[in-house]
């Protein structure tokens, strides 16, 4: 078997190999990852979670996602933008999330920045960096999937220019993958969108 090639899942269907490394991954892989996500709050949540994931395994974030949603008021930008120093201290003490001071501060600061944007601006900015799907070859193995692309680098620069933090090119590309701007399901994967 080729390293990084699709692997048969519990139903016999081929999946990206990472989808079978933990039980929670199968549903996430099949039903969420790579599916288009729109809406400022939904994209703020994904952007925040990708930032928290930086340096960690995604399964760590996925297993705590409900804790994050509770701690950050469902990632409603308008609500999180009003969080106080007491809220920050609460977050730093919350065992249900990743208690990383820099990531918590960035999530709060990003909400304050985004609260001043017009409705739909975050959605429009992120989706304006989606590459032409016809210009991309479906990856056959995990080795064919990049960590950074010119589009993710441009998205990172655009977000930083508008004042957002913890949005490097690798985080931006993970966001693009998770939110369906690109379809990095392997060519033989059952979850890959077909034309």
ABEGO torsion letter per residue (X at the ends): XBBGBBBBBAAGBBBBAAAAABAAAAAAAAAABGBBBBEAAAAAAAAAAAAAABGBBAAAAAAAAAAAAAAAGGGBAAAAAABBAAAAAAAAABAABBBBAAAAAAAAAAAAAAAABBBGAAAAAAAAABBBAAABBBBABAAABBABBAAAAAAAAAAAAAGBBGBBAAAAAAAAAAAGABBABBAABAABBBX
